[in-house]
């Protein structure tokens, strides 16, 4: 059984896959406590893999995004295999502190200051920028590096930083701008 906060269908609002329809499986709980976290993820319902897959299968998109909280606390190869069996492309948004199953299709790491990264593979790094030194995150081996304003509040500061450090790309929380889930 896995503790699920919610499962919903929307557009991916951040990072590389922005604008793509996706089913979001939001897991409850996190092993970090970030001061800027905008997710209420402590509450949840225990669901079996079969229940999760049945809910995800209700939506026609192929993309499933495992998010949280911290989904790495809850997932394993068995769940990812079950989603693949339904024809789903499985993405995860993780803080990077947990070991992940190798069969995930796309790994988005959103590292947090002071937390040790325990990932073998990262497709994109997405950092919520609040003025911290982000240069060390460029040492993570990834294909894409995104800086994201904190709840759209410091967008001008992020743009200025990226203009001085063009190895980063801008990620906006378009779901917040569009007021969709």
QUIHUWO-V907047 format. One record per residue. RES is the residue in one small letter. SS is DSSP state (2 for helix, 1 for strand, 0 for the rest). PHI is phi in whole degrees, 0 to 359 (none if undefined). D_CENTER is the distance of its C-alpha to the mean C-alpha in Angstrom with 2 decimals. Layout:
# QUIHUWO-V907047
((RES | SS | PHI | D_CENTER) (RES | SS | PHI | D_CENTER))
This chain:
# QUIHUWO-V907047
((x | 0 | none | 21.17) (x | 1 | 232 | 17.61) (x | 1 | 273 | 16.90) (x | 1 | 251 | 14.99) (x | 1 | 281 | 14.57) (x | 1 | 192 | 14.42) (x | 1 | 233 | 14.03) (x | 1 | 212 | 14.36) (x | 1 | 246 | 14.81) (x | 1 | 198 | 14.03) (x | 1 | 262 | 13.10) (x | 0 | 295 | 9.77) (x | 0 | 260 | 10.41) (x | 0 | 222 | 8.61) (x | 0 | 70 | 8.90) (x | 0 | 300 | 10.83) (x | 0 | 267 | 10.69) (x | 0 | 309 | 11.72) (x | 0 | 93 | 14.36) (x | 0 | 274 | 13.85) (x | 1 | 298 | 14.56) (x | 1 | 207 | 12.13) (x | 1 | 265 | 12.33) (x | 1 | 260 | 9.59) (x | 1 | 250 | 10.32) (x | 1 | 265 | 9.54) (x | 1 | 275 | 11.04) (x | 0 | 272 | 13.42) (x | 0 | 84 | 13.99) (x | 0 | 211 | 12.65) (x | 0 | 268 | 14.69) (x | 0 | 236 | 14.36) (x | 0 | 230 | 15.75) (x | 0 | 273 | 14.60) (x | 0 | 296 | 17.21) (x | 0 | 262 | 15.11) (x | 0 | 301 | 12.59) (x | 0 | 252 | 12.92) (x | 0 | 246 | 11.81) (x | 0 | 272 | 14.73) (x | 0 | 232 | 13.51) (x | 0 | 280 | 16.70) (x | 0 | 282 | 18.47) (x | 0 | 183 | 18.03) (x | 1 | 243 | 20.05) (x | 1 | 286 | 20.74) (x | 1 | 228 | 20.26) (x | 0 | 281 | 21.45) (x | 2 | 302 | 19.75) (x | 2 | 298 | 22.33) (x | 2 | 296 | 21.51) (x | 2 | 297 | 17.78) (x | 2 | 296 | 18.79) (x | 2 | 298 | 21.56) (x | 2 | 292 | 19.41) (x | 2 | 297 | 16.89) (x | 0 | 292 | 20.06) (x | 0 | 293 | 21.40) (x | 0 | 251 | 19.40) (x | 0 | 282 | 20.60) (x | 0 | 293 | 17.45) (x | 0 | 273 | 16.59) (x | 1 | 271 | 12.81) (x | 1 | 238 | 10.84) (x | 1 | 244 | 7.11) (x | 1 | 272 | 6.85) (x | 1 | 218 | 5.06) (x | 0 | 198 | 7.49) (x | 0 | 37 | 9.35) (x | 0 | 239 | 8.71) (x | 2 | 295 | 8.72) (x | 2 | 300 | 10.51) (x | 2 | 287 | 13.38) (x | 0 | 241 | 14.04) (x | 0 | 264 | 13.55) (x | 0 | 209 | 16.17) (x | 2 | 301 | 17.71) (x | 2 | 299 | 19.68) (x | 2 | 294 | 16.92) (x | 2 | 297 | 15.33) (x | 2 | 300 | 18.97) (x | 2 | 297 | 19.69) (x | 2 | 292 | 16.96) (x | 2 | 299 | 18.31) (x | 2 | 300 | 21.75) (x | 0 | 272 | 20.95) (x | 0 | 82 | 20.15) (x | 0 | 268 | 16.38) (x | 1 | 264 | 14.08) (x | 1 | 259 | 11.25) (x | 1 | 250 | 7.76) (x | 1 | 226 | 5.28) (x | 1 | 247 | 2.03) (x | 1 | 226 | 5.22) (x | 0 | 279 | 7.94) (x | 0 | 87 | 10.01) (x | 0 | 275 | 12.90) (x | 0 | 253 | 13.29) (x | 0 | 292 | 14.80) (x | 0 | 243 | 13.08) (x | 0 | 298 | 15.16) (x | 0 | 284 | 16.31) (x | 0 | 268 | 16.17) (x | 0 | 285 | 12.50) (x | 0 | 281 | 12.78) (x | 1 | 215 | 9.84) (x | 1 | 247 | 7.91) (x | 1 | 256 | 5.55) (x | 1 | 255 | 6.90) (x | 0 | 248 | 7.01) (x | 0 | 292 | 10.49) (x | 0 | 243 | 12.71) (x | 0 | 306 | 16.42) (x | 0 | 85 | 18.58) (x | 0 | 268 | 16.10) (x | 0 | 281 | 16.96) (x | 0 | 275 | 14.57) (x | 0 | 238 | 15.45) (x | 0 | 250 | 13.90) (x | 0 | 273 | 16.33) (x | 0 | 216 | 14.27) (x | 0 | 224 | 11.62) (x | 0 | 271 | 11.42) (x | 1 | 218 | 9.87) (x | 1 | 257 | 9.83) (x | 1 | 228 | 8.51) (x | 1 | 250 | 10.69) (x | 1 | 284 | 11.59) (x | 1 | 267 | 15.29) (x | 0 | 232 | 17.92) (x | 0 | 97 | 20.72) (x | 0 | 287 | 19.95) (x | 0 | 286 | 20.96) (x | 0 | 253 | 18.07) (x | 2 | 299 | 20.45) (x | 2 | 296 | 19.69) (x | 2 | 291 | 16.12) (x | 2 | 288 | 17.99) (x | 2 | 282 | 19.47) (x | 0 | 288 | 16.31) (x | 0 | 282 | 17.06) (x | 0 | 213 | 14.67) (x | 0 | 273 | 15.61) (x | 1 | 220 | 13.91) (x | 1 | 231 | 13.58) (x | 1 | 241 | 12.34) (x | 1 | 251 | 13.53) (x | 1 | 230 | 12.56) (x | 1 | 300 | 15.13) (x | 2 | 279 | 14.71) (x | 2 | 52 | 14.91) (x | 2 | 64 | 16.94) (x | 0 | 276 | 19.68) (x | 0 | 238 | 20.27) (x | 2 | 301 | 19.76) (x | 2 | 298 | 23.20) (x | 2 | 295 | 22.62) (x | 2 | 293 | 19.48) (x | 2 | 300 | 21.51) (x | 2 | 299 | 24.41) (x | 2 | 296 | 22.47) (x | 2 | 295 | 21.12) (x | 2 | 297 | 24.69) (x | 2 | 273 | 25.93) (x | 0 | 226 | 23.23) (x | 0 | 290 | 22.71) (x | 0 | 287 | 20.57) (x | 0 | 264 | 17.61) (x | 1 | 243 | 16.46) (x | 1 | 277 | 15.73) (x | 1 | 237 | 12.55) (x | 0 | 258 | 13.58) (x | 0 | 276 | 12.02) (x | 2 | 297 | 14.27) (x | 2 | 296 | 13.59) (x | 2 | 287 | 15.18) (x | 2 | 297 | 17.89) (x | 2 | 271 | 18.68) (x | 0 | 58 | 18.48) (x | 0 | 241 | 16.66) (x | 0 | 296 | 14.23))
